[in-house]
Amino acid sequence: MVLKDYRPRSVKPDGCFRYGVCFDTSEKSKKTLHLVLNIMKTTDKLAVITVKEDAITQDEKSINAYVKE
């Protein structure tokens, strides 16, 4: 799931969009995150929303590395 600010950049004081991506380490969520990262501008903001589960918590470093790529 992807959430995106509905207001156009032109009406925002900082001119950036805010995105939210639900991430559960599945291939589908990785593709979705990758898509959002490719369409974002460098000034946009991103919140990655995860579920607190052992598999995700243990993989937190690789999630952070994936987002920074």
CHARMM-style PDB file with segment names, atoms N, HN, CA, C and O in Angstrom:
ATOM      1  N   MET     1       0.839  -1.165   0.000  1.00  0.00      PROA
ATOM      2  CA  MET     1       0.000   0.000   0.000  1.00  0.00      PROA
ATOM      3  C   MET     1       0.893   1.239   0.000  1.00  0.00      PROA
ATOM      4  O   MET     1       1.907   1.294   0.696  1.00  0.00      PROA
ATOM      5  N   VAL     2       0.494   2.229  -0.793  1.00  0.00      PROA
ATOM      6  HN  VAL     2      -0.330   2.185  -1.359  1.00  0.00      PROA
ATOM      7  CA  VAL     2       1.198   3.500  -0.855  1.00  0.00      PROA
ATOM      8  C   VAL     2       0.228   4.615  -0.506  1.00  0.00      PROA
ATOM      9  O   VAL     2      -0.886   4.664  -1.027  1.00  0.00      PROA
ATOM     10  N   LEU     3       0.643   5.488   0.353  1.00  0.00      PROA
ATOM     11  HN  LEU     3       1.548   5.449   0.776  1.00  0.00      PROA
ATOM     12  CA  LEU     3      -0.125   6.679   0.689  1.00  0.00      PROA
ATOM     13  C   LEU     3       0.654   7.880   0.178  1.00  0.00      PROA
ATOM     14  O   LEU     3       1.874   7.949   0.326  1.00  0.00      PROA
ATOM     15  N   LYS     4      -0.068   8.836  -0.433  1.00  0.00      PROA
ATOM     16  HN  LYS     4      -1.059   8.780  -0.554  1.00  0.00      PROA
ATOM     17  CA  LYS     4       0.598  10.015  -0.976  1.00  0.00      PROA
ATOM     18  C   LYS     4      -0.234  11.237  -0.657  1.00  0.00      PROA
ATOM     19  O   LYS     4      -1.464  11.203  -0.685  1.00  0.00      PROA
ATOM     20  N   ASP     5       0.458  12.307  -0.355  1.00  0.00      PROA
ATOM     21  HN  ASP     5       1.457  12.335  -0.332  1.00  0.00      PROA
ATOM     22  CA  ASP     5      -0.188  13.596  -0.145  1.00  0.00      PROA
ATOM     23  C   ASP     5      -1.055  13.926  -1.351  1.00  0.00      PROA
ATOM     24  O   ASP     5      -0.595  13.801  -2.486  1.00  0.00      PROA
ATOM     25  N   TYR     6      -2.272  14.337  -1.138  1.00  0.00      PROA
ATOM     26  HN  TYR     6      -2.646  14.438  -0.215  1.00  0.00      PROA
ATOM     27  CA  TYR     6      -3.181  14.623  -2.258  1.00  0.00      PROA
ATOM     28  C   TYR     6      -3.053  16.056  -2.766  1.00  0.00      PROA
ATOM     29  O   TYR     6      -3.491  16.354  -3.877  1.00  0.00      PROA
ATOM     30  N   ARG     7      -2.464  16.942  -1.975  1.00  0.00      PROA
ATOM     31  HN  ARG     7      -2.109  16.700  -1.072  1.00  0.00      PROA
ATOM     32  CA  ARG     7      -2.373  18.345  -2.383  1.00  0.00      PROA
ATOM     33  C   ARG     7      -1.219  18.546  -3.359  1.00  0.00      PROA
ATOM     34  O   ARG     7      -0.164  17.929  -3.207  1.00  0.00      PROA
ATOM     35  N   PRO     8      -1.409  19.403  -4.360  1.00  0.00      PROA
ATOM     36  CA  PRO     8      -0.329  19.643  -5.325  1.00  0.00      PROA
ATOM     37  C   PRO     8       0.849  20.371  -4.681  1.00  0.00      PROA
ATOM     38  O   PRO     8       0.689  21.088  -3.693  1.00  0.00      PROA
ATOM     39  N   ARG     9       2.030  20.176  -5.257  1.00  0.00      PROA
ATOM     40  HN  ARG     9       2.160  19.593  -6.059  1.00  0.00      PROA
ATOM     41  CA  ARG     9       3.237  20.826  -4.746  1.00  0.00      PROA
ATOM     42  C   ARG     9       3.082  22.340  -4.665  1.00  0.00      PROA
ATOM     43  O   ARG     9       3.607  22.977  -3.752  1.00  0.00      PROA
ATOM     44  N   SER    10       2.369  22.905  -5.612  1.00  0.00      PROA
ATOM     45  HN  SER    10       1.942  22.388  -6.354  1.00  0.00      PROA
ATOM     46  CA  SER    10       2.256  24.358  -5.709  1.00  0.00      PROA
ATOM     47  C   SER    10       1.589  25.005  -4.488  1.00  0.00      PROA
ATOM     48  O   SER    10       1.811  26.188  -4.228  1.00  0.00      PROA
ATOM     49  N   VAL    11       0.786  24.261  -3.742  1.00  0.00      PROA
ATOM     50  HN  VAL    11       0.606  23.300  -3.953  1.00  0.00      PROA
ATOM     51  CA  VAL    11       0.120  24.831  -2.572  1.00  0.00      PROA
ATOM     52  C   VAL    11       0.843  24.506  -1.263  1.00  0.00      PROA
ATOM     53  O   VAL    11       0.399  24.912  -0.190  1.00  0.00      PROA
ATOM     54  N   LYS    12       1.937  23.786  -1.351  1.00  0.00      PROA
ATOM     55  HN  LYS    12       2.298  23.456  -2.224  1.00  0.00      PROA
ATOM     56  CA  LYS    12       2.672  23.394  -0.153  1.00  0.00      PROA
ATOM     57  C   LYS    12       3.837  24.346   0.068  1.00  0.00      PROA
ATOM     58  O   LYS    12       4.588  24.615  -0.869  1.00  0.00      PROA
ATOM     59  N   PRO    13       4.008  24.862   1.276  1.00  0.00      PROA
ATOM     60  CA  PRO    13       5.087  25.822   1.534  1.00  0.00      PROA
ATOM     61  C   PRO    13       6.483  25.270   1.228  1.00  0.00      PROA
ATOM     62  O   PRO    13       7.349  26.001   0.750  1.00  0.00      PROA
ATOM     63  N   ASP    14       6.698  23.978   1.504  1.00  0.00      PROA
ATOM     64  HN  ASP    14       5.993  23.383   1.893  1.00  0.00      PROA
ATOM     65  CA  ASP    14       8.018  23.387   1.244  1.00  0.00      PROA
ATOM     66  C   ASP    14       8.102  22.738  -0.140  1.00  0.00      PROA
ATOM     67  O   ASP    14       9.181  22.315  -0.556  1.00  0.00      PROA
ATOM     68  N   GLY    15       6.984  22.655  -0.851  1.00  0.00      PROA
ATOM     69  HN  GLY    15       6.108  22.998  -0.513  1.00  0.00      PROA
ATOM     70  CA  GLY    15       6.975  22.101  -2.201  1.00  0.00      PROA
ATOM     71  C   GLY    15       7.250  20.615  -2.295  1.00  0.00      PROA
ATOM     72  O   GLY    15       7.588  20.116  -3.368  1.00  0.00      PROA
ATOM     73  N   CYS    16       7.110  19.897  -1.187  1.00  0.00      PROA
ATOM     74  HN  CYS    16       6.835  20.303  -0.315  1.00  0.00      PROA
ATOM     75  CA  CYS    16       7.415  18.463  -1.243  1.00  0.00      PROA
ATOM     76  C   CYS    16       6.175  17.623  -0.942  1.00  0.00      PROA
ATOM     77  O   CYS    16       5.260  18.052  -0.240  1.00  0.00      PROA
ATOM     78  N   PHE    17       6.179  16.420  -1.497  1.00  0.00      PROA
ATOM     79  HN  PHE    17       6.922  16.072  -2.068  1.00  0.00      PROA
ATOM     80  CA  PHE    17       5.132  15.440  -1.209  1.00  0.00      PROA
ATOM     81  C   PHE    17       5.577  14.582  -0.033  1.00  0.00      PROA
ATOM     82  O   PHE    17       6.769  14.452   0.247  1.00  0.00      PROA
ATOM     83  N   ARG    18       4.618  14.013   0.632  1.00  0.00      PROA
ATOM     84  HN  ARG    18       3.650  14.118   0.405  1.00  0.00      PROA
ATOM     85  CA  ARG    18       4.886  13.052   1.696  1.00  0.00      PROA
ATOM     86  C   ARG    18       4.269  11.724   1.268  1.00  0.00      PROA
ATOM     87  O   ARG    18       3.110  11.663   0.859  1.00  0.00      PROA
ATOM     88  N   TYR    19       5.062  10.670   1.371  1.00  0.00      PROA
ATOM     89  HN  TYR    19       6.004  10.719   1.704  1.00  0.00      PROA
ATOM     90  CA  TYR    19       4.623   9.325   0.988  1.00  0.00      PROA
ATOM     91  C   TYR    19       4.680   8.410   2.205  1.00  0.00      PROA
ATOM     92  O   TYR    19       5.486   8.611   3.113  1.00  0.00      PROA
ATOM     93  N   GLY    20       3.832   7.425   2.206  1.00  0.00      PROA
ATOM     94  HN  GLY    20       3.177   7.262   1.468  1.00  0.00      PROA
ATOM     95  CA  GLY    20       3.881   6.351   3.185  1.00  0.00      PROA
ATOM     96  C   GLY    20       3.800   5.028   2.446  1.00  0.00      PROA
ATOM     97  O   GLY    20       2.967   4.859   1.555  1.00  0.00      PROA
ATOM     98  N   VAL    21       4.661   4.091   2.814  1.00  0.00      PROA
ATOM     99  HN  VAL    21       5.338   4.228   3.538  1.00  0.00      PROA
ATOM    100  CA  VAL    21       4.673   2.768   2.184  1.00  0.00      PROA
ATOM    101  C   VAL    21       4.576   1.710   3.274  1.00  0.00      PROA
ATOM    102  O   VAL    21       5.362   1.711   4.221  1.00  0.00      PROA
ATOM    103  N   CYS    22       3.613   0.814   3.137  1.00  0.00      PROA
ATOM    104  HN  CYS    22       2.974   0.814   2.367  1.00  0.00      PROA
ATOM    105  CA  CYS    22       3.513  -0.327   4.045  1.00  0.00      PROA
ATOM    106  C   CYS    22       4.498  -1.386   3.567  1.00  0.00      PROA
ATOM    107  O   CYS    22       4.492  -1.763   2.395  1.00  0.00      PROA
ATOM    108  N   PHE    23       5.338  -1.863   4.471  1.00  0.00      PROA
ATOM    109  HN  PHE    23       5.343  -1.557   5.423  1.00  0.00      PROA
ATOM    110  CA  PHE    23       6.433  -2.756   4.097  1.00  0.00      PROA
ATOM    111  C   PHE    23       6.469  -3.955   5.028  1.00  0.00      PROA
ATOM    112  O   PHE    23       6.520  -3.811   6.249  1.00  0.00      PROA
ATOM    113  N   ASP    24       6.439  -5.164   4.422  1.00  0.00      PROA
ATOM    114  HN  ASP    24       6.397  -5.281   3.430  1.00  0.00      PROA
ATOM    115  CA  ASP    24       6.479  -6.391   5.229  1.00  0.00      PROA
ATOM    116  C   ASP    24       7.567  -7.361   4.780  1.00  0.00      PROA
ATOM    117  O   ASP    24       7.515  -8.542   5.122  1.00  0.00      PROA
ATOM    118  N   THR    25       8.523  -6.896   4.040  1.00  0.00      PROA
ATOM    119  HN  THR    25       8.566  -5.936   3.761  1.00  0.00      PROA
ATOM    120  CA  THR    25       9.668  -7.650   3.491  1.00  0.00      PROA
ATOM    121  C   THR    25       9.293  -8.615   2.364  1.00  0.00      PROA
ATOM    122  O   THR    25      10.151  -9.358   1.885  1.00  0.00      PROA
ATOM    123  N   SER    26       8.037  -8.617   1.935  1.00  0.00      PROA
ATOM    124  HN  SER    26       7.341  -8.014   2.324  1.00  0.00      PROA
ATOM    125  CA  SER    26       7.662  -9.476   0.806  1.00  0.00      PROA
ATOM    126  C   SER    26       8.207  -8.872  -0.489  1.00  0.00      PROA
ATOM    127  O   SER    26       8.559  -7.693  -0.532  1.00  0.00      PROA
ATOM    128  N   GLU    27       8.273  -9.673  -1.522  1.00  0.00      PROA
ATOM    129  HN  GLU    27       7.988 -10.631  -1.487  1.00  0.00      PROA
ATOM    130  CA  GLU    27       8.766  -9.175  -2.817  1.00  0.00      PROA
ATOM    131  C   GLU    27       7.868  -8.060  -3.350  1.00  0.00      PROA
ATOM    132  O   GLU    27       8.346  -7.093  -3.942  1.00  0.00      PROA
ATOM    133  N   LYS    28       6.575  -8.207  -3.133  1.00  0.00      PROA
ATOM    134  HN  LYS    28       6.187  -8.992  -2.651  1.00  0.00      PROA
ATOM    135  CA  LYS    28       5.629  -7.183  -3.599  1.00  0.00      PROA
ATOM    136  C   LYS    28       5.879  -5.850  -2.889  1.00  0.00      PROA
ATOM    137  O   LYS    28       5.853  -4.796  -3.525  1.00  0.00      PROA
ATOM    138  N   SER    29       6.119  -5.892  -1.584  1.00  0.00      PROA
ATOM    139  HN  SER    29       6.140  -6.748  -1.068  1.00  0.00      PROA
ATOM    140  CA  SER    29       6.368  -4.646  -0.866  1.00  0.00      PROA
ATOM    141  C   SER    29       7.724  -4.050  -1.242  1.00  0.00      PROA
ATOM    142  O   SER    29       7.877  -2.828  -1.249  1.00  0.00      PROA
ATOM    143  N   LYS    30       8.708  -4.893  -1.555  1.00  0.00      PROA
ATOM    144  HN  LYS    30       8.584  -5.886  -1.549  1.00  0.00      PROA
ATOM    145  CA  LYS    30      10.005  -4.385  -2.012  1.00  0.00      PROA
ATOM    146  C   LYS    30       9.865  -3.670  -3.354  1.00  0.00      PROA
ATOM    147  O   LYS    30      10.461  -2.613  -3.566  1.00  0.00      PROA
ATOM    148  N   LYS    31       9.076  -4.249  -4.258  1.00  0.00      PROA
ATOM    149  HN  LYS    31       8.592  -5.107  -4.086  1.00  0.00      PROA
ATOM    150  CA  LYS    31       8.851  -3.613  -5.562  1.00  0.00      PROA
ATOM    151  C   LYS    31       8.109  -2.289  -5.396  1.00  0.00      PROA
ATOM    152  O   LYS    31       8.423  -1.305  -6.065  1.00  0.00      PROA
ATOM    153  N   THR    32       7.127  -2.273  -4.503  1.00  0.00      PROA
ATOM    154  HN  THR    32       6.872  -3.073  -3.959  1.00  0.00      PROA
ATOM    155  CA  THR    32       6.364  -1.056  -4.260  1.00  0.00      PROA
ATOM    156  C   THR    32       7.265   0.035  -3.692  1.00  0.00      PROA
ATOM    157  O   THR    32       7.210   1.181  -4.137  1.00  0.00      PROA
ATOM    158  N   LEU    33       8.085  -0.313  -2.724  1.00  0.00      PROA
ATOM    159  HN  LEU    33       8.130  -1.244  -2.363  1.00  0.00      PROA
ATOM    160  CA  LEU    33       9.009   0.654  -2.142  1.00  0.00      PROA
ATOM    161  C   LEU    33       9.980   1.179  -3.194  1.00  0.00      PROA
ATOM    162  O   LEU    33      10.251   2.378  -3.258  1.00  0.00      PROA
ATOM    163  N   HSD    34      10.487   0.294  -3.999  1.00  0.00      PROA
ATOM    164  HN  HSD    34      10.267  -0.680  -3.948  1.00  0.00      PROA
ATOM    165  CA  HSD    34      11.413   0.687  -5.067  1.00  0.00      PROA
ATOM    166  C   HSD    34      10.731   1.659  -6.043  1.00  0.00      PROA
ATOM    167  O   HSD    34      11.334   2.651  -6.452  1.00  0.00      PROA
ATOM    168  N   LEU    35       9.500   1.381  -6.407  1.00  0.00      PROA
ATOM    169  HN  LEU    35       9.010   0.575  -6.075  1.00  0.00      PROA
ATOM    170  CA  LEU    35       8.743   2.254  -7.300  1.00  0.00      PROA
ATOM    171  C   LEU    35       8.606   3.655  -6.704  1.00  0.00      PROA
ATOM    172  O   LEU    35       8.864   4.650  -7.382  1.00  0.00      PROA
ATOM    173  N   VAL    36       8.203   3.728  -5.447  1.00  0.00      PROA
ATOM    174  HN  VAL    36       7.994   2.920  -4.896  1.00  0.00      PROA
ATOM    175  CA  VAL    36       8.022   5.022  -4.789  1.00  0.00      PROA
ATOM    176  C   VAL    36       9.353   5.770  -4.705  1.00  0.00      PROA
ATOM    177  O   VAL    36       9.399   6.976  -4.951  1.00  0.00      PROA
ATOM    178  N   LEU    37      10.423   5.075  -4.362  1.00  0.00      PROA
ATOM    179  HN  LEU    37      10.386   4.096  -4.162  1.00  0.00      PROA
ATOM    180  CA  LEU    37      11.734   5.725  -4.286  1.00  0.00      PROA
ATOM    181  C   LEU    37      12.154   6.291  -5.633  1.00  0.00      PROA
ATOM    182  O   LEU    37      12.830   7.318  -5.689  1.00  0.00      PROA
ATOM    183  N   ASN    38      11.765   5.636  -6.716  1.00  0.00      PROA
ATOM    184  HN  ASN    38      11.217   4.801  -6.671  1.00  0.00      PROA
ATOM    185  CA  ASN    38      12.121   6.116  -8.053  1.00  0.00      PROA
ATOM    186  C   ASN    38      11.298   7.322  -8.499  1.00  0.00      PROA
ATOM    187  O   ASN    38      11.776   8.121  -9.304  1.00  0.00      PROA
ATOM    188  N   ILE    39      10.080   7.471  -7.998  1.00  0.00      PROA
ATOM    189  HN  ILE    39       9.692   6.822  -7.344  1.00  0.00      PROA
ATOM    190  CA  ILE    39       9.260   8.608  -8.428  1.00  0.00      PROA
ATOM    191  C   ILE    39       9.400   9.813  -7.502  1.00  0.00      PROA
ATOM    192  O   ILE    39       8.990  10.917  -7.859  1.00  0.00      PROA
ATOM    193  N   MET    40       9.969   9.615  -6.329  1.00  0.00      PROA
ATOM    194  HN  MET    40      10.302   8.717  -6.039  1.00  0.00      PROA
ATOM    195  CA  MET    40      10.134  10.714  -5.385  1.00  0.00      PROA
ATOM    196  C   MET    40      11.212  11.686  -5.847  1.00  0.00      PROA
ATOM    197  O   MET    40      12.176  11.298  -6.507  1.00  0.00      PROA
ATOM    198  N   LYS    41      11.034  12.946  -5.493  1.00  0.00      PROA
ATOM    199  HN  LYS    41      10.251  13.262  -4.958  1.00  0.00      PROA
ATOM    200  CA  LYS    41      12.107  13.924  -5.639  1.00  0.00      PROA
ATOM    201  C   LYS    41      12.948  13.865  -4.371  1.00  0.00      PROA
ATOM    202  O   LYS    41      12.486  13.381  -3.338  1.00  0.00      PROA
ATOM    203  N   THR    42      14.171  14.350  -4.447  1.00  0.00      PROA
ATOM    204  HN  THR    42      14.547  14.743  -5.287  1.00  0.00      PROA
ATOM    205  CA  THR    42      15.064  14.275  -3.286  1.00  0.00      PROA
ATOM    206  C   THR    42      14.545  15.076  -2.096  1.00  0.00      PROA
ATOM    207  O   THR    42      14.934  14.804  -0.961  1.00  0.00      PROA
ATOM    208  N   THR    43      13.683  16.048  -2.329  1.00  0.00      PROA
ATOM    209  HN  THR    43      13.367  16.269  -3.251  1.00  0.00      PROA
ATOM    210  CA  THR    43      13.141  16.855  -1.233  1.00  0.00      PROA
ATOM    211  C   THR    43      11.888  16.249  -0.614  1.00  0.00      PROA
ATOM    212  O   THR    43      11.441  16.712   0.435  1.00  0.00      PROA
ATOM    213  N   ASP    44      11.312  15.223  -1.240  1.00  0.00      PROA
ATOM    214  HN  ASP    44      11.675  14.847  -2.093  1.00  0.00      PROA
ATOM    215  CA  ASP    44      10.098  14.591  -0.715  1.00  0.00      PROA
ATOM    216  C   ASP    44      10.403  13.818   0.562  1.00  0.00      PROA
ATOM    217  O   ASP    44      11.557  13.505   0.855  1.00  0.00      PROA
ATOM    218  N   LYS    45       9.366  13.521   1.304  1.00  0.00      PROA
ATOM    219  HN  LYS    45       8.429  13.775   1.067  1.00  0.00      PROA
ATOM    220  CA  LYS    45       9.491  12.797   2.575  1.00  0.00      PROA
ATOM    221  C   LYS    45       8.859  11.407   2.429  1.00  0.00      PROA
ATOM    222  O   LYS    45       7.874  11.228   1.712  1.00  0.00      PROA
ATOM    223  N   LEU    46       9.449  10.433   3.124  1.00  0.00      PROA
ATOM    224  HN  LEU    46      10.249  10.578   3.706  1.00  0.00      PROA
ATOM    225  CA  LEU    46       8.963   9.054   3.060  1.00  0.00      PROA
ATOM    226  C   LEU    46       8.879   8.466   4.458  1.00  0.00      PROA
ATOM    227  O   LEU    46       9.818   8.583   5.245  1.00  0.00      PROA
ATOM    228  N   ALA    47       7.750   7.832   4.765  1.00  0.00      PROA
ATOM    229  HN  ALA    47       6.987   7.737   4.125  1.00  0.00      PROA
ATOM    230  CA  ALA    47       7.591   7.061   5.991  1.00  0.00      PROA
ATOM    231  C   ALA    47       7.378   5.604   5.579  1.00  0.00      PROA
ATOM    232  O   ALA    47       6.466   5.295   4.812  1.00  0.00      PROA
ATOM    233  N   VAL    48       8.224   4.718   6.092  1.00  0.00      PROA
ATOM    234  HN  VAL    48       8.965   4.969   6.715  1.00  0.00      PROA
ATOM    235  CA  VAL    48       8.071   3.293   5.827  1.00  0.00      PROA
ATOM    236  C   VAL    48       7.380   2.693   7.039  1.00  0.00      PROA
ATOM    237  O   VAL    48       7.884   2.770   8.159  1.00  0.00      PROA
ATOM    238  N   ILE    49       6.225   2.098   6.803  1.00  0.00      PROA
ATOM    239  HN  ILE    49       5.816   2.036   5.893  1.00  0.00      PROA
ATOM    240  CA  ILE    49       5.397   1.565   7.875  1.00  0.00      PROA
ATOM    241  C   ILE    49       5.554   0.050   7.897  1.00  0.00      PROA
ATOM    242  O   ILE    49       5.238  -0.625   6.918  1.00  0.00      PROA
ATOM    243  N   THR    50       6.043  -0.483   9.016  1.00  0.00      PROA
ATOM    244  HN  THR    50       6.300   0.065   9.811  1.00  0.00      PROA
ATOM    245  CA  THR    50       6.255  -1.925   9.133  1.00  0.00      PROA
ATOM    246  C   THR    50       5.425  -2.477  10.284  1.00  0.00      PROA
ATOM    247  O   THR    50       4.953  -1.740  11.150  1.00  0.00      PROA
ATOM    248  N   VAL    51       5.266  -3.781  10.267  1.00  0.00      PROA
ATOM    249  HN  VAL    51       5.650  -4.380   9.564  1.00  0.00      PROA
ATOM    250  CA  VAL    51       4.592  -4.485  11.343  1.00  0.00      PROA
ATOM    251  C   VAL    51       5.670  -5.008  12.274  1.00  0.00      PROA
ATOM    252  O   VAL    51       6.708  -5.485  11.815  1.00  0.00      PROA
ATOM    253  N   LYS    52       5.438  -4.924  13.568  1.00  0.00      PROA
ATOM    254  HN  LYS    52       4.596  -4.536  13.941  1.00  0.00      PROA
ATOM    255  CA  LYS    52       6.424  -5.414  14.532  1.00  0.00      PROA
ATOM    256  C   LYS    52       6.337  -6.939  14.597  1.00  0.00      PROA
ATOM    257  O   LYS    52       5.498  -7.501  15.300  1.00  0.00      PROA
ATOM    258  N   GLU    53       7.220  -7.586  13.852  1.00  0.00      PROA
ATOM    259  HN  GLU    53       7.902  -7.128  13.281  1.00  0.00      PROA
ATOM    260  CA  GLU    53       7.330  -9.034  13.836  1.00  0.00      PROA
ATOM    261  C   GLU    53       8.802  -9.379  13.895  1.00  0.00      PROA
ATOM    262  O   GLU    53       9.645  -8.589  13.471  1.00  0.00      PROA
ATOM    263  N   ASP    54       9.120 -10.556  14.420  1.00  0.00      PROA
ATOM    264  HN  ASP    54       8.436 -11.198  14.764  1.00  0.00      PROA
ATOM    265  CA  ASP    54      10.517 -10.948  14.558  1.00  0.00      PROA
ATOM    266  C   ASP    54      11.268 -10.896  13.237  1.00  0.00      PROA
ATOM    267  O   ASP    54      12.388 -10.388  13.187  1.00  0.00      PROA
ATOM    268  N   ALA    55      10.680 -11.405  12.179  1.00  0.00      PROA
ATOM    269  HN  ALA    55       9.770 -11.818  12.219  1.00  0.00      PROA
ATOM    270  CA  ALA    55      11.366 -11.451  10.882  1.00  0.00      PROA
ATOM    271  C   ALA    55      11.681 -10.043  10.379  1.00  0.00      PROA
ATOM    272  O   ALA    55      12.732  -9.822   9.778  1.00  0.00      PROA
ATOM    273  N   ILE    56      10.785  -9.098  10.618  1.00  0.00      PROA
ATOM    274  HN  ILE    56       9.931  -9.278  11.107  1.00  0.00      PROA
ATOM    275  CA  ILE    56      11.001  -7.731  10.163  1.00  0.00      PROA
ATOM    276  C   ILE    56      11.973  -7.016  11.089  1.00  0.00      PROA
ATOM    277  O   ILE    56      12.872  -6.319  10.619  1.00  0.00      PROA
ATOM    278  N   THR    57      11.806  -7.178  12.395  1.00  0.00      PROA
ATOM    279  HN  THR    57      11.076  -7.744  12.777  1.00  0.00      PROA
ATOM    280  CA  THR    57      12.683  -6.516  13.351  1.00  0.00      PROA
ATOM    281  C   THR    57      14.129  -6.951  13.150  1.00  0.00      PROA
ATOM    282  O   THR    57      15.033  -6.118  13.205  1.00  0.00      PROA
ATOM    283  N   GLN    58      14.362  -8.239  12.918  1.00  0.00      PROA
ATOM    284  HN  GLN    58      13.627  -8.916  12.873  1.00  0.00      PROA
ATOM    285  CA  GLN    58      15.714  -8.739  12.712  1.00  0.00      PROA
ATOM    286  C   GLN    58      16.306  -8.222  11.409  1.00  0.00      PROA
ATOM    287  O   GLN    58      17.526  -8.143  11.269  1.00  0.00      PROA
ATOM    288  N   ASP    59      15.467  -7.876  10.474  1.00  0.00      PROA
ATOM    289  HN  ASP    59      14.475  -7.939  10.587  1.00  0.00      PROA
ATOM    290  CA  ASP    59      15.917  -7.450   9.160  1.00  0.00      PROA
ATOM    291  C   ASP    59      15.911  -5.923   9.016  1.00  0.00      PROA
ATOM    292  O   ASP    59      15.973  -5.408   7.900  1.00  0.00      PROA
ATOM    293  N   GLU    60      15.837  -5.202  10.131  1.00  0.00      PROA
ATOM    294  HN  GLU    60      15.786  -5.620  11.038  1.00  0.00      PROA
ATOM    295  CA  GLU    60      15.722  -3.745  10.102  1.00  0.00      PROA
ATOM    296  C   GLU    60      16.901  -3.077   9.398  1.00  0.00      PROA
ATOM    297  O   GLU    60      16.709  -2.109   8.662  1.00  0.00      PROA
ATOM    298  N   LYS    61      18.112  -3.577   9.614  1.00  0.00      PROA
ATOM    299  HN  LYS    61      18.268  -4.363  10.212  1.00  0.00      PROA
ATOM    300  CA  LYS    61      19.283  -2.980   8.966  1.00  0.00      PROA
ATOM    301  C   LYS    61      19.212  -3.121   7.462  1.00  0.00      PROA
ATOM    302  O   LYS    61      19.567  -2.188   6.742  1.00  0.00      PROA
ATOM    303  N   SER    62      18.761  -4.265   6.967  1.00  0.00      PROA
ATOM    304  HN  SER    62      18.473  -5.023   7.552  1.00  0.00      PROA
ATOM    305  CA  SER    62      18.674  -4.434   5.512  1.00  0.00      PROA
ATOM    306  C   SER    62      17.544  -3.601   4.926  1.00  0.00      PROA
ATOM    307  O   SER    62      17.640  -3.157   3.782  1.00  0.00      PROA
ATOM    308  N   ILE    63      16.472  -3.379   5.688  1.00  0.00      PROA
ATOM    309  HN  ILE    63      16.394  -3.740   6.618  1.00  0.00      PROA
ATOM    310  CA  ILE    63      15.397  -2.500   5.238  1.00  0.00      PROA
ATOM    311  C   ILE    63      15.938  -1.083   5.105  1.00  0.00      PROA
ATOM    312  O   ILE    63      15.715  -0.426   4.088  1.00  0.00      PROA
ATOM    313  N   ASN    64      16.649  -0.605   6.129  1.00  0.00      PROA
ATOM    314  HN  ASN    64      16.830  -1.138   6.956  1.00  0.00      PROA
ATOM    315  CA  ASN    64      17.228   0.740   6.067  1.00  0.00      PROA
ATOM    316  C   ASN    64      18.203   0.865   4.918  1.00  0.00      PROA
ATOM    317  O   ASN    64      18.217   1.892   4.240  1.00  0.00      PROA
ATOM    318  N   ALA    65      19.016  -0.141   4.679  1.00  0.00      PROA
ATOM    319  HN  ALA    65      19.005  -0.975   5.230  1.00  0.00      PROA
ATOM    320  CA  ALA    65      19.971  -0.110   3.566  1.00  0.00      PROA
ATOM    321  C   ALA    65      19.239  -0.072   2.230  1.00  0.00      PROA
ATOM    322  O   ALA    65      19.658   0.630   1.309  1.00  0.00      PROA
ATOM    323  N   TYR    66      18.157  -0.819   2.122  1.00  0.00      PROA
ATOM    324  HN  TYR    66      17.817  -1.390   2.870  1.00  0.00      PROA
ATOM    325  CA  TYR    66      17.370  -0.852   0.870  1.00  0.00      PROA
ATOM    326  C   TYR    66      16.780   0.530   0.573  1.00  0.00      PROA
ATOM    327  O   TYR    66      16.788   0.976  -0.574  1.00  0.00      PROA
ATOM    328  N   VAL    67      16.269   1.207   1.610  1.00  0.00      PROA
ATOM    329  HN  VAL    67      16.263   0.845   2.542  1.00  0.00      PROA
ATOM    330  CA  VAL    67      15.673   2.531   1.424  1.00  0.00      PROA
ATOM    331  C   VAL    67      16.742   3.543   1.010  1.00  0.00      PROA
ATOM    332  O   VAL    67      16.469   4.435   0.206  1.00  0.00      PROA
ATOM    333  N   LYS    68      17.944   3.415   1.546  1.00  0.00      PROA
ATOM    334  HN  LYS    68      18.166   2.691   2.200  1.00  0.00      PROA
ATOM    335  CA  LYS    68      19.011   4.373   1.251  1.00  0.00      PROA
ATOM    336  C   LYS    68      19.623   4.184  -0.119  1.00  0.00      PROA
ATOM    337  O   LYS    68      20.323   5.081  -0.589  1.00  0.00      PROA
ATOM    338  N   GLU    69      19.394   3.042  -0.798  1.00  0.00      PROA
ATOM    339  HN  GLU    69      18.825   2.313  -0.416  1.00  0.00      PROA
ATOM    340  CA  GLU    69      19.972   2.787  -2.124  1.00  0.00      PROA
ATOM    341  C   GLU    69      19.491   3.746  -3.158  1.00  0.00      PROA
ATOM    342  OT1 GLU    69      19.891   3.654  -4.319  1.00  0.00      PROA
TER     343      GLU     69
END
